[in-house]
Amino acid sequence: MLQTAHTNDYELVRRTIEFVSENWLDHPSLDEIAGNVGASPDSVQRSFSRWAGLTPKSFMQAITVDRARQLLQDSATVLDTAYEVGLSGAGRLHDLFVTHEGMPPGVYRAKGAGLTITWGCHASPFGTAIVLTTLHGLAGLAFADEGGEMAAFEDMARRWPNAEYVRDDKATAAMAKEREIDRVRTALRLKPTSRFGARDQRRHHEGDRVLANCCTDGASRRWLADGIGHV
């Protein structure tokens, strides 16, 4: 009976991943997603959150942010990028980036120019956590085994080569508190991360590709499907 319930959940999540991956540019609502996968909105929200570890809306935002990253890296303007990812204007893209990247899209496009990133190292259940923050929030998180901390930090720093980096373990400690680890896990799904040997991270990272680069629309199904055993 339990196996049947799990199988049904897996199938619902698979259909949800497929629909969102193919229709994210239209930014469908939860009701629209549910109608297309043949389930109630509550069932979709509950099953997806349980097995994928984030909501369908967060998954859709992850795809949107990743596509926006690609466009900005290719020198698209902030306004053009907003329209290309189905948003109504630069303001919505700004809000999305500040929330999920810890920096405005223009700063991301400039590879961190004018941005101060504070970083620190902290013990965690998954190895040493290297936490990178800005005034807007969490910008990146890496895990490393002992001795790999600097390599993990340097890998993260290459994402924003024009930023100024300041180490301050005290300032970043709040993000590393074990009592907040669930919130950090959620943030991980939408932010750049690195892995340098830290053990047993796969189930927390939900497929390292997404945590390293977020999910491309081509990789999104593989990312979440891998997390629930469908690859």
C-alpha positions in Angstrom: 0.0 0.0 0.0 2.8 2.4 1.0 4.7 1.4 -2.2 1.6 2.2 -4.3 1.2 5.6 -2.6 4.9 6.4 -3.3 4.6 5.3 -6.9 1.5 7.6 -7.4 3.4 10.4 -5.8 6.4 9.8 -8.1 4.2 9.8 -11.2 2.5 13.1 -10.1 5.8 14.8 -9.5 7.2 13.5 -12.8 4.2 14.9 -14.7 4.5 18.2 -12.8 8.2 18.4 -13.7 7.4 17.7 -17.3 4.7 20.3 -17.6 6.6 23.1 -15.8 9.7 22.3 -17.8 7.8 22.7 -21.0 5.6 25.6 -20.0 7.7 27.7 -17.6 7.9 30.7 -20.0 4.1 31.1 -19.6 4.5 31.1 -15.8 1.4 28.9 -15.2 -0.4 29.2 -11.8 -0.6 26.2 -9.4 -4.3 25.7 -10.5 -3.2 25.6 -14.2 -0.4 23.1 -13.3 -2.8 21.0 -11.4 -5.4 21.0 -14.1 -2.8 19.8 -16.7 -1.4 17.0 -14.5 -4.8 15.7 -13.4 -4.6 16.4 -9.7 -5.9 18.9 -7.2 -3.7 22.0 -6.4 -3.3 20.8 -2.8 -2.1 17.4 -4.0 0.4 18.9 -6.4 1.8 21.3 -3.9 2.0 18.6 -1.1 3.6 15.8 -3.2 6.0 18.1 -5.1 7.2 19.8 -1.9 7.6 16.4 -0.2 9.5 14.6 -2.9 11.3 17.4 -4.8 12.0 19.5 -1.7 10.6 22.8 -3.1 7.3 24.0 -4.4 6.3 24.0 -8.1 6.5 27.8 -8.1 10.1 27.7 -6.7 11.0 25.1 -9.4 9.6 27.4 -12.1 11.5 30.4 -10.6 14.7 28.3 -10.7 14.3 27.6 -14.4 13.5 31.3 -15.0 16.5 32.5 -13.0 18.8 30.1 -14.8 17.7 31.2 -18.2 18.0 34.8 -17.2 21.6 34.1 -16.0 22.5 32.7 -19.4 21.1 35.7 -21.2 22.9 38.2 -18.9 26.1 36.2 -19.3 25.7 36.6 -23.1 25.5 40.4 -22.6 21.7 40.8 -23.0 20.3 43.9 -21.3 18.3 43.6 -18.1 15.1 44.7 -19.8 15.6 42.4 -22.8 16.3 39.5 -20.4 13.1 40.2 -18.4 11.0 40.0 -21.6 12.8 36.9 -22.9 12.0 35.0 -19.7 8.4 35.9 -19.8 8.4 38.7 -17.1 6.5 41.9 -17.5 9.5 44.2 -16.9 12.9 44.8 -15.4 11.4 45.3 -11.9 10.2 41.8 -11.7 13.5 40.4 -12.8 15.2 42.6 -10.2 13.0 41.2 -7.5 13.6 37.7 -8.6 17.4 38.1 -8.7 17.6 39.9 -5.3 15.5 37.1 -3.8 17.3 34.2 -5.3 20.8 35.5 -6.3 21.4 37.9 -3.5 22.2 40.7 -6.0 20.4 42.8 -8.7 20.5 41.4 -12.3 22.6 44.4 -13.5 25.3 43.5 -10.9 25.2 39.9 -11.9 25.6 40.9 -15.6 28.7 43.0 -14.5 30.1 39.9 -12.8 29.8 41.5 -9.3 31.2 44.9 -10.1 30.5 47.3 -7.2 29.3 44.4 -5.0 30.8 43.4 -1.6 30.4 39.7 -0.8 31.0 38.6 2.7 32.1 35.0 3.2 32.9 32.7 6.1 33.4 29.0 7.0 31.2 27.1 9.4 30.8 23.6 10.6 27.8 21.8 9.3 26.4 18.3 9.2 27.5 18.1 5.5 31.1 19.2 6.0 32.5 22.7 6.3 29.9 25.2 4.9 31.4 28.1 2.9 28.7 30.8 3.1 28.7 33.9 0.8 26.3 36.7 1.5 25.5 40.2 0.3 23.4 43.0 1.8 20.5 41.3 -0.1 20.9 37.8 1.4 22.5 34.5 0.6 24.5 34.6 -2.7 26.2 31.2 -2.6 26.9 28.1 -0.5 29.5 25.5 -0.8 30.5 22.4 1.2 34.0 21.1 1.6 35.8 18.5 3.6 38.6 19.6 5.9 41.4 21.2 3.9 39.2 22.0 0.9 37.7 25.2 2.1 39.8 27.7 0.1 39.4 25.7 -3.1 35.6 25.8 -2.6 35.6 29.5 -1.9 37.8 30.2 -4.9 35.5 28.2 -7.1 32.5 30.3 -5.9 34.4 33.6 -6.2 35.1 32.9 -9.9 31.4 33.4 -10.6 31.7 37.1 -9.6 35.3 38.0 -10.4 34.6 41.8 -10.2 33.2 41.7 -6.7 35.1 42.6 -3.5 35.4 39.7 -1.0 35.6 40.2 2.7 36.0 37.2 5.1 33.9 37.6 8.3 32.8 34.4 9.9 30.8 36.2 12.5 28.8 38.1 10.0 27.9 34.9 8.0 27.3 32.7 11.1 23.5 33.2 11.1 23.2 31.5 7.7 25.2 28.5 9.0 23.3 27.8 12.2 22.1 24.2 12.3 18.6 25.4 13.4 18.3 27.2 10.1 19.6 24.3 7.9 16.2 23.6 6.4 16.0 27.2 5.2 19.5 26.9 3.8 18.6 23.7 2.0 15.7 25.6 0.3 18.0 28.4 -0.6 20.5 25.9 -2.1 18.0 24.9 -4.7 18.1 28.3 -6.2 21.6 29.5 -5.7 25.1 28.7 -7.0 26.9 26.1 -4.9 30.0 24.0 -5.1 31.0 20.6 -3.7 34.5 19.7 -2.8 34.4 16.3 -1.3 31.8 16.8 1.4 30.2 13.5 2.0 26.7 12.3 1.4 25.5 15.5 -0.2 23.5 14.2 -3.2 20.2 14.0 -1.4 20.6 17.6 -0.1 21.9 19.0 -3.3 19.1 17.5 -5.5 21.5 16.8 -8.3 24.7 18.9 -8.1 24.1 20.4 -11.6 21.2 22.6 -10.3 23.1 23.6 -7.2 26.1 24.5 -9.2 24.3 26.4 -12.0 20.6 26.2 -11.1 18.6 24.2 -13.7 18.5 24.8 -17.4 15.1 24.0 -18.9 16.8 21.0 -20.6 18.2 19.7 -17.4 15.4 20.5 -15.0 13.5 17.2 -15.5 16.8 15.3 -15.0 17.6 17.3 -11.9 14.4 16.6 -10.0 13.8 13.2 -11.5 17.2 12.2 -10.2 16.2 13.5 -6.8 13.2 11.2 -6.6 14.7 8.1 -8.3 13.5 8.4 -11.9 16.9 8.5 -13.8 
